[in-house]
Amino acid sequence: MFVGHYAAALALKRVEGMAPLGLLFLSVQFVNILFFPFVLMGIERMNISPGFTDSTHFELAFMPYTHSLVASLLWAGLATGIVYLVFRPRRLLVALAVGAAVFSHWVLDLLVHTPDLPLLRDSGIKLGLGLWNYATITFVLEAILLIVALCLYMSSTTAVRDARAARFGMPIFVGVLVALNVYNIFGPPPADFMAVFVPAMASYFGFAGVAFWLDRSRKPVASTAT
């Protein structure tokens, strides 16, 4: 799952309005932000296998340090602790939202991955419901998740000022994410690992930056009444 992860960020913004949306965007992709450098360093492994599934060309061969259930819980706990220490307003609730965002990555990956998500180490039981084997279903699922989460975000926030960015920015951004996912799912296989690494890392930080900027033009509905 790629853009579908951002649905968790938008939904968690409704749960805890003080959590910066840009931080939530980074949090839902946190294990992937670690995974790609880990692959580059040889700590974890992925193979480019054209047609490996109907939706992806990646065989995720070894990733216990980022994508196992236990590792995901540990990374979520670490993120919660760090945010709790550095964040001031409503720091416990914001920290819990960030931790939930980090762990949401594993939960959503469970839906689409082939059985490659280990519980702890790379041996033994591996989980994954395999929706990646059905490209159209995968695309529709991610689009629905994003659209529902967008509705939750828009209904729980209000424009700070009467500006086009406040009213139309986030819907347009979500539309762009859905459009990009067409290429991500139905496009050709990448030439090599770097053709995956560079766009992936750029998108994680770039999308978070856009989310941070757009979120500045809106505030939680509850905060406008005080």
N, C-alpha and C positions, 0 to 999 in steps of 0.2 A: 504494500500500500504506500502511496506517495502523498497526493494532495488530501486524501481522506483523513490523514493524521491531523490536519489543521482544523477539522471539524471539532475535535476534542478541545483545542485551544479556544475556539469561538464559544463553545458551550460552557467551558469553565469560566470564561469571562462573565457569563451570566450568573454563575454560582458565586464568584468572588470578584466584584466589580473593581476592587482596588489593585488586582493583579495586572501588571502591564501586559497588554496583548502581545507586544513584541517578545517579551520574555516567555510567554506561554507558547508562542510559535517556535522559539528555540527549544523549549522544553520537550515538546512533543516529538521533535526530531533529534533529541540529545543523544540517544544511543546510536543513531546513524552518523551523527557528527563525530562520534568516537570510532564507529565501525570502519569508515573509509580510511582514515589515517592508520588504524590498526592493520588493515589489509595492506596498505602501502609499506608498513614496517614489517610485514610478515607475521604479525601476531595472530591475525585471523585470516581466513581465506575465502575468496569467491572466484568462480570461474565464469567466463563468458561463454555460454553454450547457446548458440542461436536456436530458437524454438524450444528451449528447455520447458517452458510452459506456454500456454496460449497468450499470456500477458507479459511475460518477461523472458529475457535472454540470460538470466543470471542463475547460476547454481551456487547457492550459499553453502559452502562446504564445511566451514568451521568458524563458529562465532559464539562460543560459550561465554566470552567475557563481556559481550554487549547485549546479546539477544536471548540468553537463557532466562528462564523465569526467575531464578535466584539472583542473577546479575541485574536484571531489570529492577527487582525490588531493592537491591542494594544501591543502585544508581539513583532510584527515586528517593530513598532515604537520605542519601548524601545531598542531593539537590534540595530536599526539604530543610535539612540542617543548615546548609550554607545560606539559603534565602532567609531563614529565621534569624540568623546572626547579623545579616547585613541590611535587612529590610526593616523599616521602622513602623509606618502606619499599618495597623491590622496585620502585623508580621506573621502571626501564627496561621491565620486563615490564608494569607497569600502564600506562605510556605507550603501549606497543605495542598493548595491549588497547583502549585508548581510540581510538587511530588506526584500528584495525581496525573498531571500532564505527561510527565516522564514515563510513568508506568502505563499510561494509555497506549503508548506505542506498541508494547507487547500484546496487549489485549486486541488491538485492531489488526496487528500482524497475524495473530492466531487465525483470523477469519480467512486470510488470503494466501498465506504461505503454504507451500507443500510441507510435509512433515520434516522440518529442519530446525525447529525451535526446541533446543534441549531444555530439560528441567534444571540441570546443574552443569555437568560436564558434557563433553561431546559424545559420550557413550550412553547407552540405555534408551529410555523413552524420549522420542522427539514428537512434537506436536505441530499441527497445522491442518486447517480444514480444506485447503487446496482450491480456493476460489480463483486463484491465478490460472487454473486450467481452463477457465471460461472468461475470455477477455471482455465480452460484452457485459456479462454479469458484474465483473470487477469494476468496469467503468461506471456502470449505472449505480452500483453500491456507493462508490466514492462520491459521485455527483449528488446522490440523495443525502448522504451524510453531511456534505458541505452546505447544501441548500437548507436543510433543516436547521443546522447549527447557525447559519447566517440569519435565519428568521428569529432564532432565540437571541442572538446578539443584538439585532436591530430592535427587537421589542423590549429589550432590557436596558437599552441606552437611548440617549436623546442627543440631538445636535447641540453643541456648545454655542454655535452661532449659525445663522442662516446662510450656509455655504454649500456649494455643490459637492465639495469633498465630503462634507459631513453626511449629506443625504444619499449621494450616489457612489462615493468612493469605494466603500466596502462591497456593495453588490457587484460593481464592475471588477474589482479585484478577485472576488470569488469566481466570477465568470471567466476571467483570464486563467485562473488556476484550473478550472474544469477544461478549458480549451487546451491548455498545455498538457493535460493528462491524456488527451487524444494521441498525441505524439508519443508520450511516455509508454502507453499501453500498446498502441497499434503500429508504432514506428519501427524502423529497421534496427538490427542489433548494432551496438557500438563497435567501433574498430578495435578498441583496446580498453584497458582499465582506466587510463587517464581520461579517455573520452567520457567516462562515467564520473570519475572522481571530481574533475574540475566543475562541470555543470551542477553536480549534486551539492557540493560545498557552497558554490556561489548562490544556488537557489535557497539553501537553508538560511543563510545570513541575509540575502537580499529580500526574501519574502518576509523575514522577521522585521527588517527595516521598514518595509512598506506598511506592515501591520502596525508597527509602533507609530508611524507618521499618521496613518488614517485614524487610529484610535484616539489621537490627541484632539480630534475635532468632535468627539462624542464623550459623554459622561454617563455613568450608571444612572438610571431613572431615580433610584432612591436618593442619590446624593443631591439631585436638583431640588428636592423638596425641603432640604434643611438649610 
